[in-house]
Amino acid sequence: MNELKNKLKQFRFMNGELTQQELAEKVSVSRQTIIAIEKGKFNPSMKLALLIARVFKVNVEEIFYLGEK
């Protein structure tokens, strides 16, 4: 079974060490939501995934991908 994985933490650090709080504010969610996404405990909606990708100016597939369990 494939599960949704992400490189969100790496993208935050590659982009000027953007904090979880700063990213959360840019996409209008709580810091706890960003933490949960990074830990793989919460899968973002398509809208949220697209908003996050827009912050980093990349395609959504560069941050979120299907990985083996």
Backbone as CSV, one residue per row, in Angstrom:
resi,resn,N_x,N_y,N_z,CA_x,CA_y,CA_z,C_x,C_y,C_z
1,MET,0.843,-1.188,0.000,0.000,0.000,0.000,0.882,1.242,0.000
2,ASN,0.595,2.165,-0.889,1.336,3.421,-0.951,0.729,4.434,0.009
3,GLU,1.578,5.238,0.578,1.081,6.305,1.445,1.698,7.627,0.999
4,LEU,1.020,8.699,1.325,1.493,10.025,0.938,2.676,10.414,1.820
5,LYS,3.768,10.748,1.181,4.968,11.215,1.879,5.206,12.659,1.445
6,ASN,6.110,13.330,2.139,6.402,14.707,1.744,7.827,15.109,2.089
7,LYS,8.269,16.145,1.421,9.583,16.742,1.647,9.422,18.162,2.169
8,LEU,8.360,18.375,2.914,8.027,19.724,3.358,9.135,20.338,4.216
9,LYS,9.653,19.576,5.151,10.699,20.104,6.031,11.931,20.516,5.220
10,GLN,12.312,19.673,4.258,13.469,20.007,3.417,13.215,21.288,2.622
11,PHE,12.002,21.438,2.091,11.692,22.647,1.334,11.719,23.880,2.223
12,ARG,11.267,23.758,3.462,11.328,24.909,4.372,12.770,25.346,4.588
13,PHE,13.675,24.375,4.767,15.072,24.722,5.034,15.811,25.183,3.783
14,MET,15.400,24.674,2.616,16.025,25.103,1.359,15.588,26.507,0.982
15,ASN,14.534,26.996,1.599,13.998,28.313,1.263,14.170,29.287,2.425
16,GLY,15.401,29.482,2.819,15.704,30.474,3.840,15.264,30.083,5.237
17,GLU,15.212,28.786,5.512,14.811,28.291,6.827,13.479,28.875,7.282
18,LEU,12.506,28.802,6.407,11.148,29.228,6.714,10.634,28.407,7.902
19,THR,10.137,29.075,8.929,9.652,28.345,10.100,8.288,27.722,9.823
20,GLN,7.920,26.767,10.667,6.596,26.157,10.553,5.519,27.227,10.715
21,GLN,5.727,28.135,11.641,4.758,29.211,11.882,4.632,30.122,10.670
22,GLU,5.758,30.490,10.073,5.723,31.369,8.894,4.988,30.700,7.734
23,LEU,5.268,29.424,7.516,4.578,28.702,6.444,3.087,28.606,6.746
24,ALA,2.750,28.299,7.989,1.349,28.189,8.392,0.600,29.490,8.106
25,GLU,1.220,30.601,8.418,0.581,31.902,8.178,0.394,32.170,6.688
26,LYS,1.362,31.758,5.881,1.274,31.982,4.436,0.129,31.194,3.796
27,VAL,-0.206,30.035,4.372,-1.259,29.195,3.786,-2.516,29.153,4.656
28,SER,-2.571,30.000,5.674,-3.756,30.161,6.535,-4.189,28.894,7.272
29,VAL,-3.202,28.216,7.869,-3.495,27.076,8.747,-2.704,27.262,10.039
30,SER,-2.903,26.360,10.989,-2.161,26.450,12.249,-0.784,25.806,12.103
31,ARG,0.105,26.188,12.992,1.438,25.568,13.030,1.301,24.071,13.279
32,GLN,0.311,23.682,14.089,0.083,22.265,14.384,-0.246,21.479,13.119
33,THR,-0.946,22.109,12.175,-1.261,21.446,10.910,0.018,21.179,10.127
34,ILE,0.905,22.154,10.077,2.178,21.983,9.361,3.003,20.876,10.022
35,ILE,3.038,20.865,11.350,3.766,19.820,12.078,3.203,18.447,11.719
36,ALA,1.883,18.314,11.734,1.237,17.028,11.441,1.519,16.579,10.006
37,ILE,1.529,17.511,9.066,1.844,17.155,7.677,3.281,16.664,7.583
38,GLU,4.207,17.399,8.181,5.620,17.013,8.130,5.861,15.632,8.728
39,LYS,5.132,15.302,9.784,5.304,14.004,10.447,4.532,12.879,9.762
40,GLY,3.757,13.222,8.733,2.981,12.212,8.021,1.739,11.769,8.762
41,LYS,1.320,12.549,9.746,0.128,12.204,10.529,-1.146,12.804,9.929
42,PHE,-0.978,13.719,8.972,-2.127,14.382,8.356,-1.822,14.607,6.882
43,ASN,-2.750,14.194,6.029,-2.619,14.449,4.599,-3.383,15.724,4.269
44,PRO,-2.696,16.679,3.650,-3.368,17.935,3.338,-4.407,17.744,2.240
45,SER,-5.378,18.626,2.224,-6.340,18.642,1.122,-5.584,19.034,-0.145
46,MET,-6.204,18.794,-1.277,-5.588,19.192,-2.544,-5.340,20.699,-2.552
47,LYS,-6.303,21.456,-2.061,-6.158,22.912,-2.019,-4.958,23.320,-1.176
48,LEU,-4.820,22.733,0.006,-3.707,23.075,0.883,-2.377,22.654,0.260
49,ALA,-2.325,21.477,-0.346,-1.097,21.023,-1.000,-0.692,21.989,-2.110
50,LEU,-1.675,22.452,-2.879,-1.387,23.409,-3.948,-0.920,24.753,-3.396
51,LEU,-1.520,25.196,-2.309,-1.092,26.458,-1.684,0.342,26.353,-1.168
52,ILE,0.669,25.218,-0.557,2.039,25.009,-0.063,3.019,25.018,-1.229
53,ALA,2.682,24.304,-2.305,3.557,24.265,-3.482,3.749,25.666,-4.057
54,ARG,2.696,26.462,-4.045,2.772,27.828,-4.569,3.752,28.677,-3.749
55,VAL,3.758,28.485,-2.432,4.698,29.224,-1.575,6.135,28.976,-2.022
56,PHE,6.438,27.713,-2.371,7.796,27.347,-2.755,8.050,27.447,-4.259
57,LYS,6.997,27.830,-5.019,7.109,27.997,-6.471,7.566,26.716,-7.163
58,VAL,6.952,25.594,-6.766,7.242,24.295,-7.372,5.924,23.564,-7.649
59,ASN,6.016,22.489,-8.411,4.850,21.630,-8.624,4.578,20.843,-7.356
60,VAL,3.326,20.550,-7.106,2.932,19.846,-5.885,3.659,18.503,-5.752
61,GLU,3.942,17.839,-6.882,4.609,16.532,-6.854,6.055,16.612,-6.361
62,GLU,6.630,17.800,-6.364,8.000,17.955,-5.865,8.040,17.896,-4.336
63,ILE,6.928,18.218,-3.704,6.850,18.198,-2.241,6.147,16.943,-1.747
64,PHE,5.040,16.587,-2.399,4.230,15.438,-1.968,4.337,14.314,-2.986
65,TYR,4.533,13.075,-2.500,4.687,11.932,-3.405,4.202,10.662,-2.721
66,LEU,3.946,9.649,-3.527,3.529,8.359,-2.987,4.761,7.529,-2.685
67,GLY,4.823,7.002,-1.478,5.952,6.174,-1.075,5.478,4.828,-0.571
68,GLU,6.388,3.902,-0.487,6.059,2.582,0.043,5.890,2.681,1.554
69,LYS,4.987,1.904,2.082,4.722,1.917,3.520,5.814,1.219,4.285
